[in-house]
Amino acid sequence: MVLSYAYWMTRFAGDPTIVGKSVLVYGRNMTVIGVAQRGFDAVELGNIAKIFIRDMMMREIYTRIG
């Protein structure tokens, strides 16, 4: 997954070593592969995201939280 810049700063204190670490998301460990550029908050207008996850992984998460 990719973290939003704001979430990275607030939740992980801007930890420069976050890439490659696992984070628990809805009971599933996901690996951080990057941090989005400052100011990039979403891909949908009006929907500010904290994390960005590929669609195929979202299906697995929705299956678990059902």
Predicted model as a PDB file, atoms N, CA, C, CB and O in Angstrom, pLDDT in the B-factor column:
MODEL        1                                                                  
ATOM      1  N   MET A   1       0.834  -1.169   0.000  1.00 91.00           N  
ATOM      2  CA  MET A   1       0.000   0.000   0.000  1.00 91.00           C  
ATOM      3  C   MET A   1       0.879   1.234   0.000  1.00 91.00           C  
ATOM      4  CB  MET A   1      -0.949  -0.003   1.199  1.00 91.00           C  
ATOM      5  O   MET A   1       2.069   1.175   0.311  1.00 91.00           O  
ATOM      6  N   VAL A   2       0.266   2.354  -0.357  1.00 93.00           N  
ATOM      7  CA  VAL A   2       0.933   3.652  -0.339  1.00 93.00           C  
ATOM      8  C   VAL A   2       0.211   4.511   0.695  1.00 93.00           C  
ATOM      9  CB  VAL A   2       0.929   4.334  -1.769  1.00 93.00           C  
ATOM     10  O   VAL A   2      -1.019   4.558   0.722  1.00 93.00           O  
ATOM     11  N   LEU A   3       0.970   5.179   1.532  1.00 94.00           N  
ATOM     12  CA  LEU A   3       0.397   6.062   2.543  1.00 94.00           C  
ATOM     13  C   LEU A   3       0.266   7.469   1.972  1.00 94.00           C  
ATOM     14  CB  LEU A   3       1.266   6.072   3.827  1.00 94.00           C  
ATOM     15  O   LEU A   3       1.091   7.899   1.166  1.00 94.00           O  
ATOM     16  N   SER A   4      -0.772   8.181   2.392  1.00 91.00           N  
ATOM     17  CA  SER A   4      -0.827   9.600   2.027  1.00 91.00           C  
ATOM     18  C   SER A   4       0.256  10.302   2.841  1.00 91.00           C  
ATOM     19  CB  SER A   4      -2.266  10.231   2.296  1.00 91.00           C  
ATOM     20  O   SER A   4       0.641   9.837   3.913  1.00 91.00           O  
ATOM     21  N   TYR A   5       0.732  11.406   2.328  1.00 93.00           N  
ATOM     22  CA  TYR A   5       1.784  12.153   3.020  1.00 93.00           C  
ATOM     23  C   TYR A   5       1.311  12.586   4.407  1.00 93.00           C  
ATOM     24  CB  TYR A   5       2.208  13.384   2.192  1.00 93.00           C  
ATOM     25  O   TYR A   5       2.040  12.445   5.390  1.00 93.00           O  
ATOM     26  N   ALA A   6       0.080  13.117   4.481  1.00 91.00           N  
ATOM     27  CA  ALA A   6      -0.458  13.596   5.763  1.00 91.00           C  
ATOM     28  C   ALA A   6      -0.577  12.458   6.778  1.00 91.00           C  
ATOM     29  CB  ALA A   6      -1.833  14.254   5.552  1.00 91.00           C  
ATOM     30  O   ALA A   6      -0.235  12.638   7.947  1.00 91.00           O  
ATOM     31  N   TYR A   7      -1.052  11.304   6.351  1.00 91.00           N  
ATOM     32  CA  TYR A   7      -1.186  10.150   7.251  1.00 91.00           C  
ATOM     33  C   TYR A   7       0.189   9.668   7.704  1.00 91.00           C  
ATOM     34  CB  TYR A   7      -1.955   8.999   6.555  1.00 91.00           C  
ATOM     35  O   TYR A   7       0.373   9.329   8.873  1.00 91.00           O  
ATOM     36  N   TRP A   8       1.134   9.636   6.807  1.00 95.00           N  
ATOM     37  CA  TRP A   8       2.503   9.249   7.139  1.00 95.00           C  
ATOM     38  C   TRP A   8       3.070  10.170   8.217  1.00 95.00           C  
ATOM     39  CB  TRP A   8       3.397   9.281   5.882  1.00 95.00           C  
ATOM     40  O   TRP A   8       3.712   9.714   9.162  1.00 95.00           O  
ATOM     41  N   MET A   9       2.826  11.462   8.064  1.00 95.00           N  
ATOM     42  CA  MET A   9       3.345  12.429   9.032  1.00 95.00           C  
ATOM     43  C   MET A   9       2.648  12.314  10.389  1.00 95.00           C  
ATOM     44  CB  MET A   9       3.186  13.843   8.490  1.00 95.00           C  
ATOM     45  O   MET A   9       3.305  12.389  11.427  1.00 95.00           O  
ATOM     46  N   THR A  10       1.322  12.133  10.390  1.00 93.00           N  
ATOM     47  CA  THR A  10       0.594  12.106  11.658  1.00 93.00           C  
ATOM     48  C   THR A  10       0.654  10.755  12.357  1.00 93.00           C  
ATOM     49  CB  THR A  10      -0.839  12.482  11.427  1.00 93.00           C  
ATOM     50  O   THR A  10       0.854  10.699  13.570  1.00 93.00           O  
ATOM     51  N   ARG A  11       0.487   9.680  11.623  1.00 94.00           N  
ATOM     52  CA  ARG A  11       0.438   8.344  12.237  1.00 94.00           C  
ATOM     53  C   ARG A  11       1.822   7.741  12.455  1.00 94.00           C  
ATOM     54  CB  ARG A  11      -0.384   7.410  11.375  1.00 94.00           C  
ATOM     55  O   ARG A  11       2.040   7.035  13.439  1.00 94.00           O  
ATOM     56  N   PHE A  12       2.759   8.013  11.546  1.00 96.00           N  
ATOM     57  CA  PHE A  12       4.083   7.399  11.610  1.00 96.00           C  
ATOM     58  C   PHE A  12       5.195   8.413  11.837  1.00 96.00           C  
ATOM     59  CB  PHE A  12       4.353   6.634  10.344  1.00 96.00           C  
ATOM     60  O   PHE A  12       6.373   8.088  11.686  1.00 96.00           O  
ATOM     61  N   ALA A  13       4.827   9.642  12.199  1.00 97.00           N  
ATOM     62  CA  ALA A  13       5.785  10.708  12.522  1.00 97.00           C  
ATOM     63  C   ALA A  13       6.822  10.927  11.415  1.00 97.00           C  
ATOM     64  CB  ALA A  13       6.497  10.383  13.827  1.00 97.00           C  
ATOM     65  O   ALA A  13       7.968  11.285  11.686  1.00 97.00           O  
ATOM     66  N   GLY A  14       6.401  10.706  10.169  1.00 97.00           N  
ATOM     67  CA  GLY A  14       7.311  10.916   9.046  1.00 97.00           C  
ATOM     68  C   GLY A  14       8.495   9.965   9.034  1.00 97.00           C  
ATOM     69  O   GLY A  14       9.559  10.298   8.513  1.00 97.00           O  
ATOM     70  N   ASP A  15       8.314   8.783   9.605  1.00 97.00           N  
ATOM     71  CA  ASP A  15       9.393   7.780   9.687  1.00 97.00           C  
ATOM     72  C   ASP A  15       9.963   7.481   8.298  1.00 97.00           C  
ATOM     73  CB  ASP A  15       8.872   6.471  10.339  1.00 97.00           C  
ATOM     74  O   ASP A  15       9.256   6.936   7.451  1.00 97.00           O  
ATOM     75  N   PRO A  16      11.221   7.827   8.054  1.00 96.00           N  
ATOM     76  CA  PRO A  16      11.806   7.596   6.733  1.00 96.00           C  
ATOM     77  C   PRO A  16      12.075   6.120   6.435  1.00 96.00           C  
ATOM     78  CB  PRO A  16      13.088   8.367   6.610  1.00 96.00           C  
ATOM     79  O   PRO A  16      12.408   5.766   5.304  1.00 96.00           O  
ATOM     80  N   THR A  17      11.932   5.263   7.443  1.00 97.00           N  
ATOM     81  CA  THR A  17      12.174   3.827   7.235  1.00 97.00           C  
ATOM     82  C   THR A  17      10.876   3.034   7.085  1.00 97.00           C  
ATOM     83  CB  THR A  17      12.985   3.262   8.395  1.00 97.00           C  
ATOM     84  O   THR A  17      10.900   1.805   7.146  1.00 97.00           O  
ATOM     85  N   ILE A  18       9.742   3.716   6.890  1.00 97.00           N  
ATOM     86  CA  ILE A  18       8.442   3.036   6.829  1.00 97.00           C  
ATOM     87  C   ILE A  18       8.304   2.120   5.615  1.00 97.00           C  
ATOM     88  CB  ILE A  18       7.330   4.058   6.812  1.00 97.00           C  
ATOM     89  O   ILE A  18       7.615   1.103   5.694  1.00 97.00           O  
ATOM     90  N   VAL A  19       8.936   2.454   4.508  1.00 97.00           N  
ATOM     91  CA  VAL A  19       8.818   1.630   3.300  1.00 97.00           C  
ATOM     92  C   VAL A  19       9.399   0.245   3.583  1.00 97.00           C  
ATOM     93  CB  VAL A  19       9.549   2.301   2.086  1.00 97.00           C  
ATOM     94  O   VAL A  19      10.518   0.105   4.076  1.00 97.00           O  
ATOM     95  N   GLY A  20       8.605  -0.769   3.257  1.00 97.00           N  
ATOM     96  CA  GLY A  20       9.010  -2.152   3.489  1.00 97.00           C  
ATOM     97  C   GLY A  20       8.459  -2.739   4.780  1.00 97.00           C  
ATOM     98  O   GLY A  20       8.536  -3.949   4.992  1.00 97.00           O  
ATOM     99  N   LYS A  21       7.905  -1.901   5.640  1.00 97.00           N  
ATOM    100  CA  LYS A  21       7.338  -2.388   6.897  1.00 97.00           C  
ATOM    101  C   LYS A  21       5.887  -2.813   6.696  1.00 97.00           C  
ATOM    102  CB  LYS A  21       7.432  -1.305   7.990  1.00 97.00           C  
ATOM    103  O   LYS A  21       5.210  -2.345   5.780  1.00 97.00           O  
ATOM    104  N   SER A  22       5.422  -3.706   7.566  1.00 95.00           N  
ATOM    105  CA  SER A  22       4.036  -4.170   7.526  1.00 95.00           C  
ATOM    106  C   SER A  22       3.172  -3.331   8.450  1.00 95.00           C  
ATOM    107  CB  SER A  22       3.946  -5.653   7.914  1.00 95.00           C  
ATOM    108  O   SER A  22       3.599  -2.925   9.531  1.00 95.00           O  
ATOM    109  N   VAL A  23       1.941  -3.077   8.001  1.00 92.00           N  
ATOM    110  CA  VAL A  23       0.955  -2.337   8.774  1.00 92.00           C  
ATOM    111  C   VAL A  23      -0.337  -3.137   8.735  1.00 92.00           C  
ATOM    112  CB  VAL A  23       0.750  -0.880   8.216  1.00 92.00           C  
ATOM    113  O   VAL A  23      -0.713  -3.664   7.688  1.00 92.00           O  
ATOM    114  N   LEU A  24      -1.013  -3.229   9.864  1.00 90.00           N  
ATOM    115  CA  LEU A  24      -2.263  -3.972   9.940  1.00 90.00           C  
ATOM    116  C   LEU A  24      -3.418  -3.120   9.426  1.00 90.00           C  
ATOM    117  CB  LEU A  24      -2.533  -4.428  11.383  1.00 90.00           C  
ATOM    118  O   LEU A  24      -3.665  -2.027   9.936  1.00 90.00           O  
ATOM    119  N   VAL A  25      -4.125  -3.621   8.414  1.00 85.00           N  
ATOM    120  CA  VAL A  25      -5.273  -2.932   7.822  1.00 85.00           C  
ATOM    121  C   VAL A  25      -6.443  -3.909   7.824  1.00 85.00           C  
ATOM    122  CB  VAL A  25      -4.957  -2.416   6.362  1.00 85.00           C  
ATOM    123  O   VAL A  25      -6.418  -4.918   7.120  1.00 85.00           O  
ATOM    124  N   TYR A  26      -7.464  -3.604   8.616  1.00 80.00           N  
ATOM    125  CA  TYR A  26      -8.629  -4.486   8.726  1.00 80.00           C  
ATOM    126  C   TYR A  26      -8.229  -5.939   8.968  1.00 80.00           C  
ATOM    127  CB  TYR A  26      -9.477  -4.392   7.467  1.00 80.00           C  
ATOM    128  O   TYR A  26      -8.776  -6.849   8.346  1.00 80.00           O  
ATOM    129  N   GLY A  27      -7.277  -6.153   9.869  1.00 83.00           N  
ATOM    130  CA  GLY A  27      -6.874  -7.500  10.244  1.00 83.00           C  
ATOM    131  C   GLY A  27      -5.937  -8.182   9.265  1.00 83.00           C  
ATOM    132  O   GLY A  27      -5.665  -9.375   9.399  1.00 83.00           O  
ATOM    133  N   ARG A  28      -5.442  -7.451   8.291  1.00 84.00           N  
ATOM    134  CA  ARG A  28      -4.535  -8.041   7.292  1.00 84.00           C  
ATOM    135  C   ARG A  28      -3.246  -7.228   7.243  1.00 84.00           C  
ATOM    136  CB  ARG A  28      -5.208  -8.092   5.878  1.00 84.00           C  
ATOM    137  O   ARG A  28      -3.282  -6.002   7.134  1.00 84.00           O  
ATOM    138  N   ASN A  29      -2.109  -7.912   7.324  1.00 88.00           N  
ATOM    139  CA  ASN A  29      -0.831  -7.231   7.208  1.00 88.00           C  
ATOM    140  C   ASN A  29      -0.599  -6.815   5.766  1.00 88.00           C  
ATOM    141  CB  ASN A  29       0.314  -8.128   7.705  1.00 88.00           C  
ATOM    142  O   ASN A  29      -0.714  -7.623   4.844  1.00 88.00           O  
ATOM    143  N   MET A  30      -0.272  -5.544   5.585  1.00 90.00           N  
ATOM    144  CA  MET A  30       0.015  -5.020   4.259  1.00 90.00           C  
ATOM    145  C   MET A  30       1.361  -4.314   4.324  1.00 90.00           C  
ATOM    146  CB  MET A  30      -1.114  -4.053   3.764  1.00 90.00           C  
ATOM    147  O   MET A  30       1.693  -3.679   5.325  1.00 90.00           O  
ATOM    148  N   THR A  31       2.126  -4.429   3.258  1.00 93.00           N  
ATOM    149  CA  THR A  31       3.449  -3.821   3.199  1.00 93.00           C  
ATOM    150  C   THR A  31       3.366  -2.426   2.598  1.00 93.00           C  
ATOM    151  CB  THR A  31       4.410  -4.695   2.385  1.00 93.00           C  
ATOM    152  O   THR A  31       2.725  -2.216   1.568  1.00 93.00           O  
ATOM    153  N   VAL A  32       4.018  -1.483   3.251  1.00 96.00           N  
ATOM    154  CA  VAL A  32       4.088  -0.115   2.741  1.00 96.00           C  
ATOM    155  C   VAL A  32       5.118  -0.090   1.615  1.00 96.00           C  
ATOM    156  CB  VAL A  32       4.461   0.909   3.881  1.00 96.00           C  
ATOM    157  O   VAL A  32       6.275  -0.461   1.812  1.00 96.00           O  
ATOM    158  N   ILE A  33       4.688   0.349   0.439  1.00 95.00           N  
ATOM    159  CA  ILE A  33       5.615   0.403  -0.698  1.00 95.00           C  
ATOM    160  C   ILE A  33       5.989   1.833  -1.063  1.00 95.00           C  
ATOM    161  CB  ILE A  33       5.002  -0.288  -1.907  1.00 95.00           C  
ATOM    162  O   ILE A  33       6.827   2.064  -1.934  1.00 95.00           O  
ATOM    163  N   GLY A  34       5.351   2.803  -0.377  1.00 95.00           N  
ATOM    164  CA  GLY A  34       5.701   4.182  -0.662  1.00 95.00           C  
ATOM    165  C   GLY A  34       4.828   5.170   0.079  1.00 95.00           C  
ATOM    166  O   GLY A  34       3.873   4.803   0.764  1.00 95.00           O  
ATOM    167  N   VAL A  35       5.183   6.440  -0.078  1.00 95.00           N  
ATOM    168  CA  VAL A  35       4.429   7.552   0.495  1.00 95.00           C  
ATOM    169  C   VAL A  35       4.103   8.503  -0.653  1.00 95.00           C  
ATOM    170  CB  VAL A  35       5.238   8.283   1.646  1.00 95.00           C  
ATOM    171  O   VAL A  35       4.979   8.876  -1.433  1.00 95.00           O  
ATOM    172  N   ALA A  36       2.840   8.886  -0.744  1.00 93.00           N  
ATOM    173  CA  ALA A  36       2.414   9.790  -1.811  1.00 93.00           C  
ATOM    174  C   ALA A  36       3.019  11.184  -1.610  1.00 93.00           C  
ATOM    175  CB  ALA A  36       0.872   9.875  -1.862  1.00 93.00           C  
ATOM    176  O   ALA A  36       3.362  11.586  -0.498  1.00 93.00           O  
ATOM    177  N   GLN A  37       3.131  11.881  -2.696  1.00 92.00           N  
ATOM    178  CA  GLN A  37       3.645  13.247  -2.681  1.00 92.00           C  
ATOM    179  C   GLN A  37       2.764  14.144  -1.808  1.00 92.00           C  
ATOM    180  CB  GLN A  37       3.726  13.808  -4.115  1.00 92.00           C  
ATOM    181  O   GLN A  37       1.543  13.986  -1.796  1.00 92.00           O  
ATOM    182  N   ARG A  38       3.364  15.069  -1.088  1.00 93.00           N  
ATOM    183  CA  ARG A  38       2.608  16.014  -0.270  1.00 93.00           C  
ATOM    184  C   ARG A  38       1.572  16.717  -1.149  1.00 93.00           C  
ATOM    185  CB  ARG A  38       3.557  17.052   0.410  1.00 93.00           C  
ATOM    186  O   ARG A  38       1.884  17.171  -2.250  1.00 93.00           O  
ATOM    187  N   GLY A  39       0.339  16.801  -0.649  1.00 85.00           N  
ATOM    188  CA  GLY A  39      -0.729  17.462  -1.396  1.00 85.00           C  
ATOM    189  C   GLY A  39      -1.580  16.514  -2.219  1.00 85.00           C  
ATOM    190  O   GLY A  39      -2.681  16.881  -2.628  1.00 85.00           O  
ATOM    191  N   PHE A  40      -1.095  15.292  -2.476  1.00 83.00           N  
ATOM    192  CA  PHE A  40      -1.898  14.311  -3.206  1.00 83.00           C  
ATOM    193  C   PHE A  40      -2.715  13.539  -2.183  1.00 83.00           C  
ATOM    194  CB  PHE A  40      -0.999  13.344  -4.067  1.00 83.00           C  
ATOM    195  O   PHE A  40      -2.180  12.710  -1.447  1.00 83.00           O  
ATOM    196  N   ASP A  41      -4.025  13.818  -2.139  1.00 73.00           N  
ATOM    197  CA  ASP A  41      -4.878  13.244  -1.101  1.00 73.00           C  
ATOM    198  C   ASP A  41      -5.863  12.203  -1.591  1.00 73.00           C  
ATOM    199  CB  ASP A  41      -5.624  14.319  -0.435  1.00 73.00           C  
ATOM    200  O   ASP A  41      -6.409  11.446  -0.789  1.00 73.00           O  
ATOM    201  N   ALA A  42      -6.101  12.150  -2.890  1.00 70.00           N  
ATOM    202  CA  ALA A  42      -7.102  11.196  -3.354  1.00 70.00           C  
ATOM    203  C   ALA A  42      -7.118  11.118  -4.871  1.00 70.00           C  
ATOM    204  CB  ALA A  42      -8.483  11.578  -2.834  1.00 70.00           C  
ATOM    205  O   ALA A  42      -6.553  11.957  -5.572  1.00 70.00           O  
ATOM    206  N   VAL A  43      -7.782  10.085  -5.344  1.00 67.00           N  
ATOM    207  CA  VAL A  43      -7.995   9.943  -6.783  1.00 67.00           C  
ATOM    208  C   VAL A  43      -9.438  10.266  -7.152  1.00 67.00           C  
ATOM    209  CB  VAL A  43      -7.638   8.523  -7.242  1.00 67.00           C  
ATOM    210  O   VAL A  43      -9.784  10.318  -8.332  1.00 67.00           O  
ATOM    211  N   GLU A  44     -10.291  10.486  -6.127  1.00 65.00           N  
ATOM    212  CA  GLU A  44     -11.680  10.866  -6.348  1.00 65.00           C  
ATOM    213  C   GLU A  44     -11.929  12.212  -5.677  1.00 65.00           C  
ATOM    214  CB  GLU A  44     -12.655   9.780  -5.801  1.00 65.00           C  
ATOM    215  O   GLU A  44     -11.580  12.399  -4.512  1.00 65.00           O  
ATOM    216  N   LEU A  45     -12.517  13.129  -6.389  1.00 65.00           N  
ATOM    217  CA  LEU A  45     -12.803  14.456  -5.870  1.00 65.00           C  
ATOM    218  C   LEU A  45     -13.674  14.358  -4.613  1.00 65.00           C  
ATOM    219  CB  LEU A  45     -13.497  15.316  -6.944  1.00 65.00           C  
ATOM    220  O   LEU A  45     -14.712  13.696  -4.624  1.00 65.00           O  
ATOM    221  N   GLY A  46     -13.255  15.009  -3.547  1.00 65.00           N  
ATOM    222  CA  GLY A  46     -14.028  15.027  -2.313  1.00 65.00           C  
ATOM    223  C   GLY A  46     -13.820  13.836  -1.412  1.00 65.00           C  
ATOM    224  O   GLY A  46     -14.444  13.752  -0.354  1.00 65.00           O  
ATOM    225  N   ASN A  47     -12.959  12.908  -1.799  1.00 67.00           N  
ATOM    226  CA  ASN A  47     -12.715  11.705  -1.005  1.00 67.00           C  
ATOM    227  C   ASN A  47     -11.237  11.672  -0.612  1.00 67.00           C  
ATOM    228  CB  ASN A  47     -13.116  10.412  -1.797  1.00 67.00           C  
ATOM    229  O   ASN A  47     -10.397  11.195  -1.376  1.00 67.00           O  
ATOM    230  N   ILE A  48     -10.928  12.178   0.576  1.00 68.00           N  
ATOM    231  CA  ILE A  48      -9.543  12.230   1.026  1.00 68.00           C  
ATOM    232  C   ILE A  48      -9.151  10.886   1.617  1.00 68.00           C  
ATOM    233  CB  ILE A  48      -9.338  13.362   2.059  1.00 68.00           C  
ATOM    234  O   ILE A  48      -9.801  10.388   2.537  1.00 68.00           O  
ATOM    235  N   ALA A  49      -8.093  10.307   1.087  1.00 72.00           N  
ATOM    236  CA  ALA A  49      -7.648   8.980   1.513  1.00 72.00           C  
ATOM    237  C   ALA A  49      -6.435   9.072   2.426  1.00 72.00           C  
ATOM    238  CB  ALA A  49      -7.321   8.112   0.301  1.00 72.00           C  
ATOM    239  O   ALA A  49      -5.630   9.997   2.317  1.00 72.00           O  
ATOM    240  N   LYS A  50      -6.314   8.095   3.334  1.00 84.00           N  
ATOM    241  CA  LYS A  50      -5.131   7.970   4.177  1.00 84.00           C  
ATOM    242  C   LYS A  50      -4.161   6.958   3.587  1.00 84.00           C  
ATOM    243  CB  LYS A  50      -5.524   7.562   5.601  1.00 84.00           C  
ATOM    244  O   LYS A  50      -2.943   7.095   3.702  1.00 84.00           O  
ATOM    245  N   ILE A  51      -4.733   5.937   2.950  1.00 81.00           N  
ATOM    246  CA  ILE A  51      -3.912   4.898   2.326  1.00 81.00           C  
ATOM    247  C   ILE A  51      -4.471   4.585   0.947  1.00 81.00           C  
ATOM    248  CB  ILE A  51      -3.865   3.612   3.206  1.00 81.00           C  
ATOM    249  O   ILE A  51      -5.654   4.789   0.674  1.00 81.00           O  
ATOM    250  N   PHE A  52      -3.602   4.091   0.095  1.00 83.00           N  
ATOM    251  CA  PHE A  52      -3.997   3.687  -1.253  1.00 83.00           C  
ATOM    252  C   PHE A  52      -3.649   2.220  -1.410  1.00 83.00           C  
ATOM    253  CB  PHE A  52      -3.295   4.560  -2.353  1.00 83.00           C  
ATOM    254  O   PHE A  52      -2.502   1.813  -1.227  1.00 83.00           O  
ATOM    255  N   ILE A  53      -4.669   1.427  -1.756  1.00 82.00           N  
ATOM    256  CA  ILE A  53      -4.510  -0.025  -1.880  1.00 82.00           C  
ATOM    257  C   ILE A  53      -5.032  -0.440  -3.250  1.00 82.00           C  
ATOM    258  CB  ILE A  53      -5.267  -0.789  -0.730  1.00 82.00           C  
ATOM    259  O   ILE A  53      -6.058   0.064  -3.706  1.00 82.00           O  
ATOM    260  N   ARG A  54      -4.332  -1.352  -3.902  1.00 71.00           N  
ATOM    261  CA  ARG A  54      -4.782  -1.850  -5.208  1.00 71.00           C  
ATOM    262  C   ARG A  54      -6.154  -2.499  -5.095  1.00 71.00           C  
ATOM    263  CB  ARG A  54      -3.769  -2.856  -5.783  1.00 71.00           C  
ATOM    264  O   ARG A  54      -6.487  -3.090  -4.068  1.00 71.00           O  
ATOM    265  N   ASP A  55      -6.934  -2.388  -6.138  1.00 67.00           N  
ATOM    266  CA  ASP A  55      -8.285  -2.951  -6.142  1.00 67.00           C  
ATOM    267  C   ASP A  55      -8.313  -4.425  -5.783  1.00 67.00           C  
ATOM    268  CB  ASP A  55      -8.915  -2.758  -7.490  1.00 67.00           C  
ATOM    269  O   ASP A  55      -9.187  -4.859  -5.033  1.00 67.00           O  
ATOM    270  N   MET A  56      -7.371  -5.202  -6.303  1.00 64.00           N  
ATOM    271  CA  MET A  56      -7.399  -6.639  -6.021  1.00 64.00           C  
ATOM    272  C   MET A  56      -7.204  -6.918  -4.528  1.00 64.00           C  
ATOM    273  CB  MET A  56      -6.317  -7.361  -6.836  1.00 64.00           C  
ATOM    274  O   MET A  56      -7.728  -7.910  -4.021  1.00 64.00           O  
ATOM    275  N   MET A  57      -6.474  -6.077  -3.827  1.00 68.00           N  
ATOM    276  CA  MET A  57      -6.295  -6.253  -2.395  1.00 68.00           C  
ATOM    277  C   MET A  57      -7.539  -5.789  -1.639  1.00 68.00           C  
ATOM    278  CB  MET A  57      -5.055  -5.487  -1.911  1.00 68.00           C  
ATOM    279  O   MET A  57      -7.867  -6.351  -0.595  1.00 68.00           O  
ATOM    280  N   MET A  58      -8.224  -4.788  -2.142  1.00 65.00           N  
ATOM    281  CA  MET A  58      -9.451  -4.319  -1.496  1.00 65.00           C  
ATOM    282  C   MET A  58     -10.515  -5.408  -1.490  1.00 65.00           C  
ATOM    283  CB  MET A  58      -9.985  -3.068  -2.203  1.00 65.00           C  
ATOM    284  O   MET A  58     -11.271  -5.522  -0.525  1.00 65.00           O  
ATOM    285  N   ARG A  59     -10.585  -6.199  -2.534  1.00 65.00           N  
ATOM    286  CA  ARG A  59     -11.554  -7.312  -2.567  1.00 65.00           C  
ATOM    287  C   ARG A  59     -11.288  -8.274  -1.429  1.00 65.00           C  
ATOM    288  CB  ARG A  59     -11.490  -8.061  -3.916  1.00 65.00           C  
ATOM    289  O   ARG A  59     -12.233  -8.756  -0.804  1.00 65.00           O  
ATOM    290  N   GLU A  60     -10.022  -8.568  -1.139  1.00 64.00           N  
ATOM    291  CA  GLU A  60      -9.681  -9.468  -0.036  1.00 64.00           C  
ATOM    292  C   GLU A  60     -10.079  -8.854   1.301  1.00 64.00           C  
ATOM    293  CB  GLU A  60      -8.176  -9.790  -0.046  1.00 64.00           C  
ATOM    294  O   GLU A  60     -10.588  -9.549   2.179  1.00 64.00           O  
ATOM    295  N   ILE A  61      -9.851  -7.567   1.454  1.00 64.00           N  
ATOM    296  CA  ILE A  61     -10.204  -6.898   2.705  1.00 64.00           C  
ATOM    297  C   ILE A  61     -11.709  -6.906   2.902  1.00 64.00           C  
ATOM    298  CB  ILE A  61      -9.673  -5.457   2.721  1.00 64.00           C  
ATOM    299  O   ILE A  61     -12.187  -7.220   3.992  1.00 64.00           O  
ATOM    300  N   TYR A  62     -12.475  -6.561   1.852  1.00 59.00           N  
ATOM    301  CA  TYR A  62     -13.929  -6.560   1.968  1.00 59.00           C  
ATOM    302  C   TYR A  62     -14.472  -7.952   2.272  1.00 59.00           C  
ATOM    303  CB  TYR A  62     -14.555  -6.029   0.689  1.00 59.00           C  
ATOM    304  O   TYR A  62     -15.467  -8.090   2.984  1.00 59.00           O  
ATOM    305  N   THR A  63     -13.822  -8.979   1.736  1.00 59.00           N  
ATOM    306  CA  THR A  63     -14.246 -10.349   2.022  1.00 59.00           C  
ATOM    307  C   THR A  63     -14.070 -10.660   3.496  1.00 59.00           C  
ATOM    308  CB  THR A  63     -13.458 -11.353   1.170  1.00 59.00           C  
ATOM    309  O   THR A  63     -14.914 -11.331   4.090  1.00 59.00           O  
ATOM    310  N   ARG A  64     -13.003 -10.189   4.088  1.00 57.00           N  
ATOM    311  CA  ARG A  64     -12.726 -10.441   5.508  1.00 57.00           C  
ATOM    312  C   ARG A  64     -13.652  -9.672   6.433  1.00 57.00           C  
ATOM    313  CB  ARG A  64     -11.295 -10.085   5.827  1.00 57.00           C  
ATOM    314  O   ARG A  64     -14.062 -10.200   7.467  1.00 57.00           O  
ATOM    315  N   ILE A  65     -13.997  -8.417   6.079  1.00 54.00           N  
ATOM    316  CA  ILE A  65     -14.817  -7.618   6.991  1.00 54.00           C  
ATOM    317  C   ILE A  65     -16.305  -7.747   6.680  1.00 54.00           C  
ATOM    318  CB  ILE A  65     -14.402  -6.156   6.922  1.00 54.00           C  
ATOM    319  O   ILE A  65     -17.157  -7.301   7.448  1.00 54.00           O  
ATOM    320  N   GLY A  66     -16.600  -8.371   5.528  1.00 53.00           N  
ATOM    321  CA  GLY A  66     -17.876  -8.746   5.049  1.00 53.00           C  
ATOM    322  C   GLY A  66     -19.047  -7.978   5.338  1.00 53.00           C  
ATOM    323  O   GLY A  66     -20.142  -8.334   4.904  1.00 53.00           O  
TER     324      GLY A  66                                                      
ENDMDL                                                                          
END                                                                             
